[in-house]
């Protein structure tokens, strides 16, 4: 019997107990009858998706969840997203993620121009694609005039919403440069987290100058980022956003650098054909390197306004009418809610995933079983995203395996405590994929 496989990623859904929820996590507080029904029939456990030496980023954790060891294949976050945009960087090109962010005086209000000390919002208030593209076009022109030396070798490509890709083809080395994800420092001083060098002095003996006597890689990035503030300060897009009570994009934040990775195709490894449903360039980029198709589903976004039902239907169609062997349905909404400290939306997003994504998948599983095809499902957040801190956390995440050939290990609900109570721990998150598939990897 040839099985079909469905993965559901409620991104950042795992969390610690919250006072606002009476000491429960979002998964425990949410009404999730379909997830719980699968849990009672399936196998729960926890998996370590953040390897030693790595931060709990979506790039690392999603790569691990999808069966690829970050220690072998991870070269940086930005290269994965570049693949989603169809960019073709050279092997020596350095690729960066560029966020449009909001800085200001207080995390409680929409924006305050009186003090730009804090990182307020990594997404510039969930800025729209059209607004972001206008800002990016202005930024490219501004850089040519304000920082021509730094901008000379740079190509900036807009992505989705606040997410963009910057590529430096100069051959400049960024090996000693440390950059920080903006979502990792909410409410903290943005100046304290500007790019910095991992060594106190360059080889020439003068900090801030490389061996050729030119401006250092750190200073290139800092110059670009600081110049963006002048470009955005009085931009018409931002004036309109402020007037309507929305957060403006006050700055371009550069981070997540790396070079193009080399990853073996999923079909080469396991002999099955896969597809990805996501609104996020990162997941789409990982899928591209895996050799999976990205399924375009109208209405799918990164936020709670996404069409959950469309995602559920598309996942079912992928393994039935479109005849893929495996599909991953990635839902970003719980993560974005967590980054905004919005526990109500996080709970609502999890309930919507249960009702509109898990329910039709469970029905599909029953139908595939009845016609002798068989189906398995894996439900698993990539990482914890804490409402309390608005940050990611490397705590091992709960997972649920259910379907053909998988027996219960005694859980009754799908949540963090129930998964931990089973005692099943996958030490290396990338090993879980082989367990889920029940297929031996091809090493030839």
Buried (B, 14 or more C-beta within 10 A) or exposed (E): EEBBBBBBBBBBBBBBBBEBBEEBBBBBBBEBEBBBBBBBBBBBBBBBBBBEEBBBBBBBBBBBBBBBBBBEBBBBBBBBBBBBBEBEBEEEBBBBBBBBBBBBBBBEEBBBEEEBBBBBBBBBBBBBEEBBBBBBEBBBEBBEEBBEEBBEBBBBBBBBBBBBBBBBBBEBEBEBBBBBBBBBBBEBEBEEBBBBBEEEEBEEEEEEBBEEEEBBBBBBBBBBBBBBEEBBBEBEBBEEBBEEEBBBBBBBBBBBBBBBBEBBEBBEBBEBBBBBBBBBBBBBBBBBBBBBBBBEBEEBBBBBEBBBBBBBBBBBBBBBEBEBBBBBBBBBBBBBBBBBBBBEBBBBBBBBBBBBBBBBBBEBBEEBBEEEBBBBBBBBBBBBBBBBBBBBBBBBBBBBBBBBEBEBBEBEBBBBBBBBBBEBEBEEBBBBBBBBBEBEBEEE
